[in-house]
Amino acid sequence: MKIVVTCDFTAATDSAVAWAASMARHDAGSEIVLVHVQEKSGSGSLQLSIDQAKRHIQTLASDSATRYAVPVTGEVIEGALNTVLPLRAAELQAQFVVMGTHGISGMQRLFGSKAIKLISGSEVPFLVVQSAPKAGELLFQRMIIPMGVRPEEVEKCSFAAKLAEHYGSHVYISLAPYSDPAFKSRQAGNIVLIKRLLGSNGIPFTIEEAQPKLSVVDNCKRVAEKYHCDSMVIAVTQKARGIAAALNSTDQDLVANAMNLPVFCINSTMSVRW
């Protein structure tokens, strides 16, 4: 397995490397590629020179390989992060991109978080993390999935089923709250398909009804806390920018969840990879 880690030389990168190393140790023969994208700052000058960035990333790769006892290499590429990073991850035939996030606030909420923009244009699934994994814990044992009425819900559960089979996980489905009969009917149809998908693969699952007065995010938080979930799987569909993104922030709020859960993120173009 090949895992790409986005690298900006901050504490968020350290968390991402730690998660990538935990995943790599789970699969013999895995390797990690640290990728730093050199972008121009708003002033038109580079924050680091190419040579400085290359020295930093080679040091980080060497230190990480020693610390985690897994193969780690590093590279620096130039361009716009949202364009060149997804392309590079696809070229490397990576199974996952691991990205540390600094959270979502202020103008990021208005124009869309860095993570959401990257994931929307990627062919490779992302794991977005807020903090390092806890030492000694098994990976992804209790995965939560928020589920609504979109066609992507079944794709998302198909991806989660592959993960659950690989890591021996229990899947918890947190249903989104709907009062409209047409939406409730579409959700019921998705539930039937998802029960069949998970059941036919022998994956243990629990479906939790929504509390009508709570949002999708708050219902997810309630279920995650009830079952001590350790990870989440979502399908990112938000591609709107500006005011539309601000008014439709569910994807962003799930990625930057208050439980600090690592979040696997897919979009509809990624299905060929699982």
N, C-alpha and C positions, 0 to 999 in steps of 0.2 A: 504494500500500500504506500502511495506517495501522498504526503500532506504538505500543502503550501501554507505558510504562516505569513500574514501581512506584518510588516515590520516598520514601525515609526520611532523606534528607540525610546519608548516610554514604558511605564509600568504596565500599560495595557498589552504591550508586546510580550513582556515577561509572563503574564497570565496565559496568553495564547500559546507560547512555546511550551509551558508546563502542561497544558491540555493536549497539545499535539504529541508531546513525549509520552503521556499516559496512553494515548491511542496507539502510538507506534509500538510501545512495549506489549500491547495486547495482541499485536499481529506481527509475528516473526518476519523479518526481512523488510520491514517498513523503513521509510526514510523521510526526513523533513527537509523542505527547502524554504529558507527564509527569503522573502522577496521584499525589498525596499523600493518603492517608486519615488523617483526624484522629480518633484513637481516644482514649478516656479511659484514663488510667493506672490502676494498681491502687488508688491512693489516692483516685480519684474526681475528680482534677483533670487538666486537659489539660497535656501537656508543653510545647506551644506554643499561643499564642492563634491563632485563625483568621487574624487580620490578619498576625501574624508568619509563619505558614506560607505565606500568599499572597505575601508579600514575598519570602520565600526561594525559592519555586518560580518566580516570575516572573524573578527574577535568574538562577536556574539555567537556565531556558528560554532567556533572552536570551544568556547566555554560551555555552550549548551550540550554539545556532543559529549564532553567530559562529565558534565553534571548528571546527565540523564542516561548515559550509556546507550545512545541511539545515534545512527548516522545523521548528521546535520550539515548542510551546505548553505551558502548564502549568495545572493546576487542582487545587483542594483540595476534597475531599468529606468529609463526616462520617459516621461509623458504624463498624460492625464490619468490619475488613479482609476477612475471609473471605467476607462477604456483599456488600458494596458494590463492591469492586473488580471481581469477575467480572461483576457486573451492568453496571457502567459500561463495561467493555471490550466487552461485547456490544452495548450501546447505541451505542457509537462505531463498531461494525462493524469492529473491529480484526482484522487477520490474525494478529497475535502479541502476547503480553504478554511483555516482557523483564524479568526479575527478578534482581537480584544477591543472592547468598546469603552469609551469614556462617558457613556450615557447620552441622553438626548435632552437638550434644554435650549431655551432662547430661540435664536434664529435658526438653529438646526431643526427645531420643530416646525418652523414655518416653511422651510425649503426642503425638508426631507433629510433624514440622518445619512451620514456617510455610509453606514452599513446597508441601509435600505437601497440606496442608489447603486451600490456595488452588486448586491444580490439580484436586483431586478435585471441587470445586464449580464449575469453570469450563467455559464453552462455547467458549472461545478457547484455542488451543494456547499453551503457555508455552515460553520459552527461559530456562533458569536458568543463570546464569554466576557464576563465582567470581573471575575476574580479567579485565582488559581484553584485547581481541584484540591479536595481534602486528602491528605496523605492516607494511604492504605484502603481507601474505599473503592469498591467495584464500580466500573463505569456504567452509567446510563441504565440503572436497574429499574427505575420507576419513571417512565416517560409519560408526560401529559400532552394531549393534543386537543386544542380548541376546535370544535366542529360546528360548521354552519350549513349553508345550503349551496355553496358554490360547487361547480364541477371539480375544482381542484381538491376538494375534501378527500375524495377517494384516492387520487394520486398521492396526496400527502400521507394517507394511511398505508398505501402501498410502500412508500419509502420508509415509513416508521416500522412496518412489518419486517423489512429487510434488516433494519437496525436491531429490532427486538430479537430477531432470530439469531443475529450475530453475537449480541451481548447478553442474551438470556433475560430480556426485560419483560416487565409487566406494563401494559399500555393502559392508560387512563384517558377516557374520552370525556371532555368537558363540553356539554352541549351548549350552544349559544341560545339565548332567550328570544323567542318569537311569539307574537300574538296573532299575526296574520295567518289565516288557515292555509293559504297557498304556500307560504314559507314553511310552515310546520309540516305540510305534506311532503315538500321536497326534502326537508331534513330527515323525515321518517324513511324516505327512499334511500338516502345516503346511509342511514343507520343499518338498514337491511344489507346493503352491499358491504359495509365495513365489517359487520358481524360475520358475514360469509368469508371475507378475505382473511381476517384474523383467525377465525375458527378453523378454516381449512389448513392454515399453517401451524396450528397448535400453539398459538401465542395467547397467553392469558391476558384478559382484558376486563375492564370495568367501565360501564357507561354511567355517567352521573348527569341526572336531569339538572337543568338550569334553574336558578332562582330568578323569577321574572323581573324583580326590581334591580337586579345587578347587571352591570355591563358584561360584555364578553371577557374583558380583562379581569374584572373583579370576580366573575364566576370561576375563571381559570385559577386565580389566586386562591380562592376558597378550596377548590378541589386539590390543588397542589399542596396546600398546607394540611388538609385532611389526611392525605395519603403519603406525605413526606416525599413528594416527587423530587427527582434530582436532575431532570432535564425536560426540554420541551421541543416539539416539532411543529413548525408552522409553514404555511405556503404564503409567500409574499406576492400579493397582486397589486399593491399600491404603486402606481407609476405616475400619478398626478403630482404636480409641483405647485408651489405657491399656496394660495388660500385653500384650494381643494385638498392638498396634503395636510394642511393644518386641521381641517374639519374632518378628515378621515385618517386618524392617527393610530388605528388599532394595531397595524403591523409594527409601527415604531414602539408603541407602548408594550407590546409583547416582547420585542427584542430587548428593550431596556426595562425588563420586568423587575418589580420591587423585591422579588424573592432571590435575585442574583442567580437564577437558573441559566445554565448554558442552553442556547437555543439553536437547534438545527433548522436551517432555512432553505427552502427550495422555491423554485418557480416552475411554471409549466414547461419551459424549454429544457429542463434538466432530465426529463424522464428517461431519455435514451441511456443515461448513465446508471440506471438501476433496473 
